[in-house]
């Protein structure tokens, strides 16, 4: 098979390259190289209209948050987040600044997009209002991790679900980021190289991606009914994942980065084929700057893997949605998660996952009309769609993206050769 790269702006073949095949330009691929600020500034310039379109399409929802962060409470919420980011990860603060400067979108609005879960939860709690029905559960994702010897499958598959305003404005970036010095040359940012799916106006990390060290990851939103003020927004910790080199470093990152809100990491390392990984993470309010962490390894039926520090182990496959399954006894979750629990119930009805076809049938399922696993924009009751489905194969080293329902059309619109990323 020849890997044909299409123009990043026009749907015509411009040259042949053994890197990726693209058959649609709805999800564009942007390549950037430079410092953290330079890369983000360039992305801001390239996606300026997409960011503005995303905000305009979601303005009925976002305008309330834009107003909220101008209040004294909202300003303090963001100011405390910024202070912690600049202390621990100043290079990612540079990326947020670069994105705002390059796009010419007000920094305050870019901050709302990057601190979205924390901001909307803080606003809702402050106003003591009931959450809009299914607001958060509707916008969550579904992920399948498979590690089976009997079907020779080692893959991560993931539905990326969010607001319909992102359907035409999400994009991929291939970034080659050069280290910079900080704090009077006392610290250096990491050299980074990765491919990641991004939301318009948001730095990379909160969707899915693969880095040069072979770390593959996809995120699920989790929704505590509280925000830990003065800690790191999930977006920043998710962004730091794209620099991870090994599992030990991953564990250290999660332990040492106090999170303001919840999320789930699904992933693994291409050079470590014995197991895949799933983490549930949330802020521990009982201890300063500590996180609740539940780690689970997905091993195949032939592996012998002893539990370490109480970590969980499951065999052959794991499906994760948008509610805590192992930390639900210590983290109080929001009530409006009916979509997540409905998808979980439907997944159990569909039965065991043996191979890629089973995973695609699950991810493409829409049997439940109100809370389907694969969501389309023709439903008027919610503002949420499946933006795309991704299959990251640890054996063939391919990343495949499906822009339509993979159950009904198994032809990907993009195939990315991950071997090229490691060169």
C-alpha positions as CSV (number, residue, x, y, z in Angstrom):
1,X,0.0,0.0,0.0
2,X,1.3,3.4,-0.9
3,X,0.9,6.1,1.8
4,X,-0.5,9.2,0.1
5,X,-0.5,12.5,1.8
6,X,-3.2,14.9,0.8
7,X,-3.0,18.6,1.0
8,X,-3.7,19.9,4.4
9,X,-6.1,22.5,3.0
10,X,-7.5,21.0,-0.2
11,X,-9.0,17.6,-1.0
12,X,-6.6,16.9,-3.9
13,X,-3.5,14.6,-3.9
14,X,-0.4,16.8,-4.0
15,X,2.5,14.3,-3.4
16,X,3.3,10.7,-2.4
17,X,4.8,10.0,1.0
18,X,5.1,6.9,3.1
19,X,3.6,8.5,6.1
20,X,-0.1,8.7,5.9
21,X,-3.1,8.2,3.7
22,X,-5.9,10.8,3.9
23,X,-9.2,10.5,1.9
24,X,-11.0,13.3,3.6
25,X,-10.1,16.8,4.7
26,X,-12.7,17.4,7.4
27,X,-10.0,16.5,10.0
28,X,-6.9,18.4,8.8
29,X,-3.3,17.5,9.7
30,X,-1.0,20.4,10.6
31,X,2.7,20.0,11.0
32,X,4.6,22.4,13.3
33,X,8.2,22.7,14.6
34,X,9.8,25.1,17.1
35,X,9.6,26.0,20.7
36,X,6.4,25.5,22.8
37,X,5.3,29.1,22.2
38,X,6.3,29.1,18.5
39,X,4.4,25.8,17.7
40,X,1.3,27.0,19.6
41,X,1.4,30.4,17.9
42,X,1.6,28.8,14.5
43,X,-1.3,26.5,15.3
44,X,-3.3,29.5,16.5
45,X,-2.7,31.2,13.2
46,X,-3.6,28.1,11.2
47,X,-6.8,27.4,13.2
48,X,-7.9,31.0,13.9
49,X,-11.2,30.7,12.0
50,X,-11.9,27.2,13.4
51,X,-11.6,28.5,16.9
52,X,-13.9,31.4,16.2
53,X,-16.3,29.1,14.5
54,X,-16.3,26.7,17.5
55,X,-17.0,29.6,19.9
56,X,-19.8,31.0,17.7
57,X,-21.4,27.6,17.3
58,X,-21.3,27.0,21.1
59,X,-21.9,30.5,22.2
60,X,-25.2,29.8,23.9
61,X,-23.3,27.5,26.2
62,X,-19.9,29.3,26.4
63,X,-21.2,32.8,26.9
64,X,-22.3,32.0,30.5
65,X,-18.8,30.8,31.3
66,X,-17.2,33.8,29.6
67,X,-19.3,36.0,31.8
68,X,-18.6,33.9,34.9
69,X,-14.8,34.2,34.6
70,X,-15.1,38.0,34.7
71,X,-16.5,37.8,38.2
72,X,-14.3,38.0,41.2
73,X,-14.7,34.3,41.9
74,X,-14.1,33.3,38.3
75,X,-11.0,35.4,38.0
76,X,-9.6,33.9,41.2
77,X,-10.4,30.4,40.0
78,X,-8.4,30.9,36.8
79,X,-5.7,33.0,38.5
80,X,-4.9,30.2,40.9
81,X,-4.8,27.7,38.0
82,X,-2.4,29.9,36.1
83,X,-0.2,30.3,39.1
84,X,0.1,26.6,39.6
85,X,0.7,26.0,35.8
86,X,3.5,28.6,35.7
87,X,5.1,27.0,38.7
88,X,5.1,23.4,37.6
89,X,4.8,23.5,33.8
90,X,5.6,27.0,32.5
91,X,6.2,25.7,29.0
92,X,2.5,24.7,28.7
93,X,1.5,28.1,29.9
94,X,3.6,29.4,26.9
95,X,1.5,27.1,24.7
96,X,-1.7,28.6,25.9
97,X,-0.3,32.1,25.4
98,X,1.0,31.2,22.0
99,X,-2.4,29.8,21.0
100,X,-4.2,33.0,22.1
101,X,-1.6,35.3,20.4
102,X,-1.6,33.4,17.2
103,X,-5.4,33.1,16.9
104,X,-6.0,36.6,18.1
105,X,-8.8,35.2,20.3
106,X,-8.9,36.8,23.8
107,X,-6.8,34.9,26.3
108,X,-9.7,34.8,28.7
109,X,-11.8,32.8,26.2
110,X,-8.9,30.5,25.4
111,X,-8.6,29.8,29.1
112,X,-12.2,28.8,29.4
113,X,-11.7,26.3,26.5
114,X,-8.7,24.8,28.2
115,X,-10.1,24.8,31.7
116,X,-13.6,23.8,30.5
117,X,-14.6,21.0,32.9
118,X,-13.3,22.9,35.9
119,X,-14.9,26.2,34.9
120,X,-18.4,24.8,34.2
121,X,-18.4,22.7,37.4
122,X,-17.3,25.6,39.6
123,X,-20.0,27.9,38.0
124,X,-22.7,25.3,38.5
125,X,-21.8,24.7,42.1
126,X,-21.5,28.5,42.8
127,X,-24.9,29.1,41.4
128,X,-26.4,26.1,43.3
129,X,-28.3,25.1,40.2
130,X,-29.1,21.7,39.0
131,X,-26.8,20.7,36.2
132,X,-28.4,20.8,32.7
133,X,-29.7,17.3,32.1
134,X,-26.9,15.0,30.9
135,X,-24.6,18.0,30.3
136,X,-21.4,16.2,31.1
137,X,-22.3,12.6,30.6
138,X,-23.4,13.3,27.0
139,X,-20.0,14.7,26.0
140,X,-17.9,11.8,27.3
141,X,-16.0,9.2,25.3
142,X,-15.9,5.4,25.0
143,X,-12.7,3.4,24.9
144,X,-11.8,-0.2,24.3
145,X,-8.5,-1.8,25.2
146,X,-7.8,-5.3,23.8
147,X,-4.8,-7.5,24.8
148,X,-5.6,-11.0,23.6
149,X,-3.3,-13.8,22.5
150,X,-6.1,-16.0,21.2
151,X,-7.0,-13.4,18.5
152,X,-3.5,-11.8,18.2
153,X,-4.9,-8.4,19.1
154,X,-3.2,-5.6,20.9
155,X,-5.1,-2.4,20.3
156,X,-6.7,0.7,21.7
157,X,-9.9,1.9,20.1
158,X,-11.7,5.1,21.1
159,X,-14.8,7.2,20.2
160,X,-13.9,10.9,20.6
161,X,-17.2,12.5,21.6
162,X,-17.9,16.2,22.4
163,X,-19.9,19.2,21.4
164,X,-21.2,19.3,17.8
165,X,-19.4,22.7,17.5
166,X,-16.2,20.7,17.3
167,X,-17.3,18.4,14.5
168,X,-15.9,20.6,11.7
169,X,-13.2,22.3,13.8
170,X,-11.2,19.5,15.4
171,X,-7.8,18.7,13.8
172,X,-4.6,16.6,14.1
173,X,-1.2,18.1,14.7
174,X,2.2,16.5,14.2
175,X,4.5,18.5,16.5
176,X,8.3,18.6,16.8
177,X,8.9,20.8,19.9
178,X,12.3,22.0,20.9
179,X,13.4,22.4,24.5
180,X,13.6,25.9,26.0
181,X,15.2,27.1,29.2
182,X,13.1,28.5,32.1
183,X,13.6,29.9,35.6
184,X,17.0,31.7,34.8
185,X,18.2,28.6,33.0
186,X,17.6,26.4,36.0
187,X,15.0,24.3,34.2
188,X,14.4,23.0,30.7
189,X,11.2,22.0,29.0
190,X,11.2,18.5,27.3
191,X,11.9,17.9,23.7
192,X,8.7,16.5,22.4
193,X,7.5,14.8,19.2
194,X,4.0,13.5,18.8
195,X,0.8,13.3,16.8
196,X,-2.4,14.2,18.6
197,X,-6.0,15.1,17.9
198,X,-6.9,18.6,19.2
199,X,-10.0,20.7,19.8
200,X,-10.1,24.2,18.3
201,X,-8.7,26.6,20.9
202,X,-7.2,23.9,23.2
203,X,-3.6,22.8,23.5
204,X,-3.0,19.0,22.7
205,X,-3.5,16.2,25.1
206,X,-7.2,15.8,26.1
207,X,-8.2,13.5,23.3
208,X,-5.8,10.9,21.9
209,X,-2.3,10.8,20.6
210,X,1.0,8.9,20.3
211,X,4.5,10.3,21.1
212,X,8.0,9.5,19.9
213,X,8.7,7.3,22.9
214,X,5.9,4.9,21.8
215,X,3.4,6.0,24.4
216,X,-0.2,5.7,23.1
217,X,-3.0,7.3,25.0
218,X,-6.7,8.3,24.9
219,X,-8.6,10.2,27.5
220,X,-12.1,9.7,29.1
221,X,-13.6,12.6,31.0
222,X,-14.6,11.8,34.6
223,X,-16.8,14.1,36.6
224,X,-16.4,14.7,40.3
225,X,-19.0,16.9,41.9
226,X,-16.4,19.4,43.0
227,X,-13.3,21.3,41.8
228,X,-10.0,21.4,43.7
229,X,-9.0,25.0,43.6
230,X,-5.4,26.0,43.0
231,X,-4.4,22.7,41.5
232,X,-3.7,21.8,37.9
233,X,-6.6,21.7,35.4
234,X,-6.8,18.3,33.7
235,X,-5.8,19.8,30.4
236,X,-2.3,20.5,31.7
237,X,-1.7,17.0,33.0
238,X,-3.1,15.5,29.9
239,X,-0.8,17.7,27.8
240,X,2.2,16.5,29.9
241,X,1.4,12.9,28.9
242,X,2.7,13.6,25.4
243,X,6.2,13.8,26.8
244,X,6.2,10.5,28.8
245,X,9.0,8.1,28.1
246,X,8.1,5.0,30.2
247,X,5.6,3.6,32.7
248,X,7.7,4.6,35.7
249,X,7.7,8.2,34.5
250,X,4.0,8.0,33.8
251,X,3.3,6.9,37.4
252,X,5.5,9.7,38.7
253,X,3.7,12.3,36.7
254,X,0.3,11.3,38.0
255,X,1.5,11.2,41.6
256,X,3.4,14.5,41.5
257,X,0.8,16.6,39.5
258,X,-2.1,17.7,41.8
259,X,-5.2,17.7,39.7
260,X,-8.2,20.0,40.0
261,X,-10.6,17.6,38.4
262,X,-11.1,14.0,37.2
263,X,-10.1,12.1,34.1
264,X,-9.2,8.6,32.9
265,X,-6.0,7.6,31.0
266,X,-6.2,4.7,28.6
267,X,-2.9,3.7,27.0
268,X,0.2,1.6,26.7
269,X,3.8,1.6,25.4
270,X,4.5,0.1,21.9
271,X,7.7,-1.4,23.2
272,X,5.9,-3.0,26.1
273,X,3.5,-5.6,24.7
274,X,2.8,-7.5,27.9
275,X,0.0,-5.2,29.1
276,X,-2.1,-2.1,28.5
277,X,-3.0,0.5,31.1
278,X,-6.0,2.3,32.5
279,X,-5.9,4.9,35.2
280,X,-8.8,6.6,37.0
281,X,-7.7,9.9,38.6
282,X,-9.3,12.5,40.8
283,X,-8.4,15.1,43.4
284,X,-8.1,14.1,47.0
285,X,-9.5,16.9,49.0
286,X,-8.5,15.3,52.3
287,X,-4.8,15.7,51.7
288,X,-3.0,18.7,50.3
289,X,-2.0,18.3,46.6
290,X,-2.7,14.6,46.6
291,X,-4.6,12.6,44.0
292,X,-6.8,9.6,44.2
293,X,-5.3,7.1,41.7
294,X,-6.5,3.7,40.6
295,X,-4.2,1.9,38.2
296,X,-5.3,-1.2,36.2
297,X,-3.3,-3.4,33.9
298,X,-4.9,-5.2,31.0
299,X,-3.0,-8.5,30.4
300,X,-3.7,-11.4,28.1
301,X,-4.9,-14.8,29.3
302,X,-1.4,-16.3,29.1
303,X,0.4,-13.6,31.1
304,X,1.3,-14.0,34.8
305,X,1.4,-10.5,36.4
306,X,1.5,-10.0,40.1
307,X,-0.5,-7.2,41.6
308,X,1.8,-4.3,42.6
309,X,0.8,-1.8,45.3
310,X,-2.8,-2.9,45.1
311,X,-3.1,-2.2,41.3
312,X,-6.0,-3.9,39.5
313,X,-5.6,-6.5,36.8
314,X,-8.1,-7.6,34.1
315,X,-7.6,-10.1,31.4
316,X,-8.0,-9.8,27.6
317,X,-10.0,-6.5,27.4
318,X,-11.4,-3.5,29.2
319,X,-14.0,-0.9,28.2
320,X,-14.2,2.4,29.9
321,X,-16.8,5.1,29.8
322,X,-17.3,8.4,31.8
323,X,-17.9,7.4,35.4
324,X,-15.6,6.1,38.1
325,X,-15.7,2.3,38.4
326,X,-12.9,1.7,40.9
327,X,-12.8,5.1,42.7
328,X,-16.6,5.6,43.1
329,X,-16.3,4.8,46.8
330,X,-14.1,7.8,47.5
331,X,-15.0,10.4,44.8
332,X,-18.5,11.9,44.8
333,X,-19.6,12.0,41.2
334,X,-22.1,14.3,39.4
335,X,-25.5,12.9,39.0
336,X,-26.0,13.8,35.4
337,X,-24.1,10.8,34.0
338,X,-27.0,8.8,32.6
339,X,-25.4,8.5,29.2
340,X,-22.2,6.9,30.6
341,X,-24.1,4.4,32.7
342,X,-26.4,3.6,29.7
343,X,-23.4,3.0,27.4
344,X,-21.9,0.8,30.1
345,X,-25.1,-1.3,30.3
346,X,-25.2,-1.6,26.5
347,X,-21.6,-2.7,26.5
348,X,-22.4,-5.5,28.9
349,X,-25.3,-6.6,26.7
350,X,-23.1,-6.8,23.6
351,X,-20.8,-9.2,25.5
352,X,-17.1,-10.1,25.4
353,X,-14.7,-8.3,23.1
354,X,-12.5,-10.8,21.2
355,X,-11.2,-8.7,18.3
356,X,-11.3,-5.4,16.4
357,X,-14.6,-6.3,14.7
358,X,-16.2,-6.7,18.1
359,X,-14.8,-3.4,19.3
360,X,-16.1,-1.6,16.2
361,X,-19.5,-3.1,16.6
362,X,-19.6,-1.7,20.1
363,X,-18.2,1.7,19.3
364,X,-20.6,2.0,16.3
365,X,-23.7,0.9,18.3
366,X,-26.7,3.2,18.4
367,X,-29.4,0.8,19.6
368,X,-30.2,3.1,22.5
369,X,-31.7,6.1,20.7
370,X,-31.4,8.5,23.6
371,X,-28.0,7.5,24.7
372,X,-26.2,5.8,21.8
373,X,-22.5,4.8,22.0
374,X,-22.0,6.3,18.5
375,X,-23.7,9.7,18.3
376,X,-24.8,11.6,15.3
377,X,-25.8,15.3,14.9
378,X,-29.3,14.6,13.7
379,X,-30.5,14.1,17.3
380,X,-32.1,17.4,18.6
381,X,-32.1,16.6,22.3
382,X,-28.4,16.9,22.9
383,X,-25.5,18.9,21.7
384,X,-23.0,16.0,21.4
385,X,-21.6,14.0,18.5
386,X,-18.9,11.4,17.9
387,X,-16.2,13.5,16.3
388,X,-14.3,10.4,15.0
389,X,-13.3,6.9,16.0
390,X,-9.6,6.0,16.3
391,X,-7.9,2.6,16.2
392,X,-4.3,2.6,17.4
393,X,-2.7,-0.8,16.7
394,X,0.3,-1.8,18.8
395,X,1.2,-4.7,16.4
396,X,1.0,-3.0,13.0
397,X,2.0,0.4,14.3
398,X,-0.8,2.2,12.5
399,X,-3.2,4.9,13.7
400,X,-6.5,4.8,11.8
401,X,-9.2,7.4,12.0
402,X,-12.8,6.8,11.0
403,X,-14.9,9.9,10.4
404,X,-18.2,8.0,10.0
405,X,-19.6,5.1,12.0
406,X,-17.0,2.3,11.8
407,X,-19.7,-0.4,12.3
408,X,-21.3,0.7,9.1
409,X,-18.2,1.8,7.1
410,X,-15.0,0.1,8.0
411,X,-12.8,2.1,5.7
412,X,-10.7,4.7,7.5
413,X,-10.3,8.2,6.2
414,X,-6.8,8.4,7.6
415,X,-4.0,5.9,8.1
416,X,-0.9,7.2,9.8
417,X,2.3,5.1,9.8
418,X,3.6,5.4,13.4
419,X,7.0,4.1,12.4
420,X,7.7,7.4,10.8
421,X,7.1,9.1,14.1
422,X,9.9,7.1,15.8
423,X,12.6,8.1,13.2
